[in-house]
């Protein structure tokens, strides 16, 4: 029994809002994220067929030799975009949706991975974004996390690169699969069928993650399935973004500003490195802010983390000139402006997590993501900055 009269839809926080539409007139908010279109409204059956004709259109068609002077680049260029010239011609889909059909969302995910193509018939992927003031929740979140860009078709290292951007004033919300019903009284057989449908939905999502269609860490997935739609797991801190691998851009570094102190910078490096340490350790901070001291060419912490799995104490270590190198980057921005922003946002040094005392082969090296220099507990809206006025 498949409950045709009881089960209204397999959906993720469906609402009474209108069906999704594809906006192709680029607003200032979309332009800021480099978007060529925005999907807005509740995701419903048939949305893929509605959006596909536009996304199938190549942005490089009829352009023999793309150059920075071509007007199409300026339509799609934004401070949030930091890839090579050809990437400026790739679609980026902005999302503003409360969710909707999980089935249709996963159809769009499959299209992004398997069927979206460049002008020559090769794979290209679709980049995704959540613009300022927009929200992407429930089923929409899977479409967002499917965003990718194939920079060099046929080159394995570039075939599966994630590419999603969350604006610091945007909202990304997730929760476990949710079923809507038209009744609150069910037989035992119906309850068992409802449970099976829920498990099938969870299995669908986990398979999409396992096969690389959705870029979601195991940490994020395990946390997401504990949330109901009424609660919603919302990404709202830098630490969450670092741990879950979500790019939050454009941020203040886009415009050459860092609104925190040297102490904040150095503490952030340690705390955020622990967030993305390998799974064979579980590093628990021993204090809100690690005590740091200089030791020759490096800065080391004292009493930073305890590994709950082994009981070992771990310290963090990074180059003593990390702050000075970062300041050089800020000065560089004054001369070269926006064109320098990629180097600024990705200026976090490599951090070593080392065991206090003797331990063979226990040192862990961590390459921080772009926002890893912002304080771990800072709200993502605290790293926002409006573009300077000309």
N, C-alpha and C positions, 0 to 999 in steps of 0.2 A: 504494500500500500504506500503510495507516494504522496498522500495528503493533498490532492489537488484543490480541495475546497478549504483546507485549513492553512496551508502554507501560501502566503501571498507572494513572497519573493525571497530569494537568497540575496540579501543586500547588506550593505554596510551603512547603517544610520541613514536610511532613506528618509527624505523629508517631502513636504508638499511643494517645494520650490519647482520652478519650471525645468523642463528637460534641457540637457546640455546643448549649447550652441558653440560654434567655432567663430571667434572674432578674428578677422584678418586686417582690420584697420588698426595700425599700431599706435597705442596710447603712450604717453610719456612713461608710465609705469612699466609697460611691456618693453619699451625701448631701453630702459635702464638695465633690464636683464638680458637684452639681446634677443628677445622673442620675435618670431615672425607671425605667431598666432597665439590665441588664448582659448582654451576649452573652459567654458563657464557653465555652471548649472549642474543638475543631478545627472549622473551617468546612467543611461538607459540602453536597452537592447537596440542595436542598429547604429549606435554612435560611431563605431569604427567606419562604417560605410559613409557616414556624413562627413567625417574629418579626413578620410584617406585621400580623396582627390586633390585637396590642397597640399597635403604633406608629401604626396607622390611627385609633386612638381619640383623639378630641379632648380635650385637657385643659381647654378653655374651655367645653365643652358645659354647659348649664344654669347658667352663671354670667352673670347679666345685667350686672353692673357690677363687674369685678375690682377689688379693693382690697388694699392691703398687709396688711389684717387677715384676709383669707380664708385658712383653714388650708391650702388646696392650694398656695399660694405657699410656705409654710414647708416643705412636703414637697419642693419642687423648688428652693428657694433655697439658695444656698451662697455663701461669699465669692468663689468662682471665677466666679460669674455677674455680669456687669456691664452688662446690657442693660436696656432699658425694661420697664415692668410687664408688657406682654403676653408678653415673652420668658420670663417666669417660668413660663408655661403651656406652653411648647414642650418637646417631648421632647428629652432629651439621653441618648444611648446610650453607656454605659460599655462598654469592650472589654477582654477578658482572654483572649487567644487566641494560640497559637503559629503560627497560619496555617491552611493547608488548601487547599481548592479555589480556584484563581484565578478560574475561571469563575463560581463562586457568589459570590465576593467582589465581582466586577464587576457581577453582577446586583443585589446589595444597593446598590452605588454608584449604579447607574441608578435604582433605586427612590428613593433619597434625593434625587436631583436632579429626577426627572421625575414621580414619582407620590405622594410623601408630601404630605399635604394638611392644611390647617387645618379647623376646624369648619365653615367656610362653603364648603368646596370649593376654596379657593384654595391655591396652593403654600405650604408652610411650611418644608420641609427638615427634617433631623434633625441636631441638634448632636451632637458626639461627644466622648469623653474617655477618658483612661487614668488610672485612680485609683491612689492610693498602693499600692505593692506589686504592682500588676498589670503584665502585659506584653502588648504588641500587636506581633506580629512577622509578617514575610512577607506573605501575602495580607491579613491583618488590617490591616496598615498602610495599605492602599488604602482600606479602609472608614473608618479613622480620618481620613485626609486628605480624604475626601469630605464631612466634616461641614460643615453650612451652616445658616444661619437666614435666612429671608426676613422681614425686619421689617415692611416695608410692601408687600404684594402689589400688583403693577402699577406699582411705582416702580423703574425700571431700576437706579438707584444702590444699591438694597437687595436686589435679586433674587439677586445672586451673591456674597454675603458669606461668606467662610470662617468657620467657628466650630468650632475644635477646641482642647481643653485637655489638656495633658500635665502630670500631677502631677510635681513635682521628684523624687519617689521612685518614679515609674513608669518603664517601659522601652518605648521605641519602636525597633524593629529592622527593617531593610530589607536586601534582597539581590536579585540578578538572578533572573528566572524560572528555576525548577528543575524538572527532569523526573525522576520516579522510575521505575525499571525493575525487571523481575524476572529480568534476565539481564545479563551483562557481555560477551557476544559478539554482534556484529552484522555484517551484510554491509555493503558500501559503500552500497547503496541504502538500507538501514535508517539508516545514519549520516546520509545526506543528508536523509532524512525527519525524523530527530530534530532536525537543525539547523533545518529549516524550521519545525517545531513551536515550537522555541525562539524563532525570529525572529517567528513569528506572535504568540506570547505577549507579546514585547516591543512589537510593533506595537499590540496591543490596549491595553496600558498607556499608550503614548505618545498614542494617539488619545483615551483618556479624559482625559488631561492637557490635550491641545490643545482639546478641546471644553468644558472647564471643569467636568467631572464630578469630577475629582480635583485638589486644590490642591497641586501639587508643582512647585517651581521647576526650571528646566532644570539648575541647578547640582546639585541633589539627585538628579535623575534620572540625570545623567551619572556621578555618583559611585556611585550605587546599583548600576548595571549592572556595575560592576567587582568586586562582592562576591559570593562564593559563600555558600550557607547555613551552611557550617562556619565562616565568618568573621563575617558579619553586620555591617552598618553600624549602629551604635547612636548615637543622639543622647545625648551625655553632657556637652556643654559649652554655656555661654551663647552663645559665638560661633556654634556650629552652629545653635542655635535662632534666632538673629537672622538668619543667612544663609539659612536654609530657611523662615523665616516661621512657626515653630511657637510658639504661646503656651504658656509654662510657668507654670501657676498652680494653686493659690494659692501665692504666694511670700511672703517676709518682709514685703514692702510691704503685703500684705493686712492685716497686723496692725500697721502703723505702724513697722516696724523696717527699718533699713538697716545690715547688719553690716560695712560697709566704710568706708574713710576718704574725705575730700574728694579726696585725690589719686587714689584708686581710681576715684571717681565721674568725675572729669574725664578721666582716661586712658581709661576705658571708653567715654565719649561719642565720643572720636576713633576708637578702634579699631573699635568697632561700626559707626560711620558708614562706614568703609571696606569693611566686610563687605557692605553693601547698596548700594554705589555703582553707577551704571548700567553696563551691560555694555560700553560703548564705552571704559571704562578698566579697567585691571587693577592695582589699587593694592597694592603689596607693602610691608609695614611695614619701615622701616629700623632700628628698634630695638624691643625688647620693650615699652618704655613711652615714649611720646613726651615730649620735653622741652617743657613749657608755660610761657608767660610772659604776663603781663598787658600789654595795649596799649590804654590808655584804657578804653572800654566793652566790650572783648572780650578773650578769652583766645585766644592763638594758639600753635600748635606750632612747633617748629624741627626740620627734618629728619625729618618724620614718614613720608612715603610716596614711593615711586617708581612711576610708571606704566610697567609693563613693555612696553606697546604703543607709547607715544610717547617714553618716556625722560624725560618731564617730572617734576619734583618737585612734590608736592602737600602743602599744609599744612592742618590743620583749624582751624576758628575757631568760637567759640560765645560767647554773652553772658557777660560777666564775673560777673554776679550769678546764674548758673545754680544754684550750690550753695545760695546764700541762699534763692532761690525754692523750691528743693526742701525746705529746712529749714522754711520756712513751712508747706508741705504736711504735713510730719510733725507740726508743732505743731497744725495744724488737725485731724488725726486724733484727738488727745487729747480734743478736745471732741465730735467727732461720730462717732467709732468707725468701724465697718465701712462705714457709709453713705458715708464719704469715700474708700474705698479705690480707686475707679476713677481719681480725680484723682491719687492717689499713684502708682499703678503706671504711669500714662501721663504722667509728669512729665518725660520726657526732652526737652531743648530741641532746636530745629532746628539742625543743624550745617552749616556751609559748608566745602566742600573747595575750596581755592583753589590756583592754580598759583603757584609761586615765580617771580617775574619777569613779563615781559609775555606775555600770551596773551589774545586776544580771545575773549570769551564762553566762558571755561573754568571759571567757578565752578559748582560743583555743590552744590545744597541737598539735605540728607537729613533726612527725618523719621524718627526712630528709633522702633522698636516699644517696647512697654511695658518689656521687660526690658533695653533698651539701655543702662541706667545701671549694670548689673552688669558686673564685669570680664569681658572677653572670654574669658579662659582658665578662668574659674571653672567647676567641675563644677556641673551643675544641682542636685545635691543640696545644694550649699553655699548655695543661695538658699532652701532650705526652712526653715520655722519652724512648730512646732506651735502651734495656737491657744492663746492665754493662758487660764489657768484662771479661771473666774468667781469 
